[in-house]
Amino acid sequence: MTEPLKIYTIPTCSDCNHAKRYFKENGIPYQEFNCEVDEKYPKEVWELTSKQVVPTLVIHDKVFVGFAENMSAIKDLLGK
C-alpha cells in the first residue's frame, strides 16, 4: 500500500476505535480525520457517502461506511 488509508472518526465511536485498533495491530498505516475537530471532515464524509456516518474509510479509492460490517471486504482489499 503506497499511501495510508483514510478513516473519518469521532472519539466516542466504538466501531471507529475497533478499526483503528485493528489497523495498528496489523501494521496498516492510516490517516485519521476526527470529525469533531474540523468541520470540513463531516462535509467530506457527506461528499463521499451522502451520509453522516463514521467510521467512513477510504482504501484504494474504495469507500466503506462502517468497519465491522465491511471487515471481510476490507481485509481482502488490504490482504490481511
C-alpha positions in Angstrom: 0.0 0.0 0.0 1.6 3.2 -1.1 -0.5 5.7 0.9 -2.2 5.3 4.2 -5.9 4.6 4.2 -8.2 7.4 5.4 -10.6 6.9 8.3 -13.1 9.5 9.4 -14.0 9.2 13.1 -15.4 10.7 16.2 -13.7 9.8 19.6 -16.8 8.1 21.1 -17.4 5.8 18.2 -16.7 2.2 19.2 -16.6 0.9 15.6 -14.0 3.7 14.8 -11.9 2.6 17.8 -12.1 -1.1 16.7 -11.0 -0.2 13.2 -8.0 1.9 14.5 -7.0 -0.9 16.9 -7.2 -3.5 14.0 -5.0 -1.3 11.8 -2.4 -0.7 14.5 -2.2 -4.4 15.4 -1.7 -5.3 11.8 0.8 -2.6 10.9 -1.6 -0.9 8.5 -0.8 2.8 8.1 -3.8 5.1 8.3 -4.6 8.8 8.4 -7.3 9.7 10.9 -9.7 12.6 10.3 -11.6 13.4 13.6 -15.0 14.9 12.6 -15.3 16.7 15.9 -12.0 18.6 15.4 -12.6 20.1 12.0 -16.0 20.9 10.4 -14.6 20.1 6.9 -14.3 16.4 7.7 -18.1 15.8 8.2 -18.5 17.6 4.8 -16.0 15.3 3.2 -17.9 12.3 4.6 -21.1 13.7 3.2 -19.5 14.2 -0.2 -18.1 10.6 -0.2 -21.2 8.8 1.0 -24.3 11.2 1.1 -24.5 10.1 4.8 -23.1 11.4 8.1 -21.8 8.0 9.4 -18.5 7.1 11.0 -16.3 5.4 10.6 -16.0 6.1 6.9 -13.0 4.6 5.3 -11.3 5.3 2.0 -9.0 2.5 0.9 -7.5 2.5 -2.7 -10.3 4.8 -3.8 -13.0 2.5 -2.4 -15.3 3.9 0.2 -16.7 1.9 3.1 -19.3 3.1 5.6 -18.7 1.3 8.9 -15.9 -1.1 9.8 -17.4 -4.2 11.4 -20.0 -4.9 8.7 -17.3 -4.4 6.0 -14.5 -6.1 7.8 -14.3 -9.1 5.4 -14.1 -6.9 2.3 -11.6 -4.5 4.0 -9.4 -7.5 5.0 -9.5 -8.8 1.4 -8.6 -5.4 0.0 -5.7 -5.0 2.4 -4.5 -8.6 2.1 -4.7 -9.1 5.8 
